[in-house]
């Protein structure tokens, strides 16, 4: 139950050791240290410094030219909440490695820095030179879902014309990311149309996609999805996390301990899924 | 077995893909017939979450008749099947699941098992309990749910403990004002301090519903449990209490000996 003691028992790493490992010779220890610093939210300034340096690493390469250490460093920097990392993450958006760009887009979303919007739009339109596609099918040229989600979270209303075409993208996951962003960027009355697109996606044949859409609906907190979430063929754990997102959005509408009718409805549904 | 059930059971047995199996189990569960119980129980061991969820739902609807087979499953060393069986027992609220739920609510590795157990503990069929055993059982449930509400790391398990404590408040006799005030204090604390907004919101709802007197209407069906069943439950509670005493020195297990005798006599006579 005590998470702090659990950390030490599980890993045997200390903050000092992780920071030292990240600068050491052993590539395996470096890539693990980068993950570890993010996982355990080590936001000490020295940790940020070494992670930012790791985003420029040239030593750790896969046979296809990927940068595993840069990927982990980019992911960790998003979790640590220090906006000093924004310039290096912006540079990482132009990295040849698809997965570094994906991690950088997700981290810029988490850091909530609107200065990244213009470059994200460039990337969405595939106008950044030297960026290689994903190595796996369908070999997307850019991590469109991560970019679209970041634009939605960052409130990039100016990007709506660039986002809209992705509602019809051939990859369902990308369509849903576009719908999610459009929901967040639209006026309240107009947004439901995009929330309803996600509700329809809850009946997709592919379980992985249904799970992803549950996460999307939780992230945007679309109240109109509550009943459909409960009916989705997926694990109750994931439905509960999704409904928690709806509930948290409802809680913001009233001052405690008052509850909106929507909050009461969502909790009544959640009770049945426990 | 009715004629309408046989094709549904054959469909489960013949299913050769994960999707077909889930659908077949859903259809069988929807039939709501006790003849489906052995097949639904078997579906808990197939290592197919979709089929298991459907089977759990079906078994919960069938209720008491499914309990003996579920208890049997608990003794097998199949962790996955066991955790599904616990979720079904939690949903049914049969007292024969009480001791198992008490054990897993506070200690199971899986958060979905702890979650289901915490909710199920509050929703026991309390009206089945003999009066004397009721007090012992509710006190154990109260301690377990307060522990979970205070200590569990997972928001959803604490949320379920709040739901369980709210149900328990509705079931506890008015004379146990100390128990009610302990639940009240725990809610007061969580309403402001639980780190999850979802849990805080659920506490507010519980407080408001308790204050408004929104209590589940009493159900009057009679307990189908035998005196042996109650003996087993009592011995389980006794052994739990004995283990706690080693650490906590709280409560005296010896009082249960007298209680065991009196319950045995009462249930034999009724």
Boltz contact constraints between the chains, C-beta under 6 A:
constraints:
  - contact:
      token1: [A, 1]
      token2: [B, 151]
      max_distance: 6.0
  - contact:
      token1: [A, 237]
      token2: [B, 112]
      max_distance: 6.0
  - contact:
      token1: [A, 240]
      token2: [B, 156]
      max_distance: 6.0
  - contact:
      token1: [A, 244]
      token2: [B, 198]
      max_distance: 6.0
  - contact:
      token1: [A, 247]
      token2: [B, 198]
      max_distance: 6.0
  - contact:
      token1: [A, 247]
      token2: [B, 201]
      max_distance: 6.0
  - contact:
      token1: [A, 248]
      token2: [B, 197]
      max_distance: 6.0
  - contact:
      token1: [A, 251]
      token2: [B, 197]
      max_distance: 6.0
  - contact:
      token1: [A, 251]
      token2: [B, 201]
      max_distance: 6.0
  - contact:
      token1: [A, 257]
      token2: [B, 204]
      max_distance: 6.0
  - contact:
      token1: [A, 259]
      token2: [B, 204]
      max_distance: 6.0
  - contact:
      token1: [A, 263]
      token2: [B, 201]
      max_distance: 6.0
  - contact:
      token1: [A, 267]
      token2: [B, 202]
      max_distance: 6.0
  - contact:
      token1: [A, 267]
      token2: [B, 205]
      max_distance: 6.0
  - contact:
      token1: [A, 271]
      token2: [B, 163]
      max_distance: 6.0
  - contact:
      token1: [A, 274]
      token2: [B, 115]
      max_distance: 6.0
  - contact:
      token1: [A, 274]
      token2: [B, 119]
      max_distance: 6.0
  - contact:
      token1: [A, 274]
      token2: [B, 160]
      max_distance: 6.0
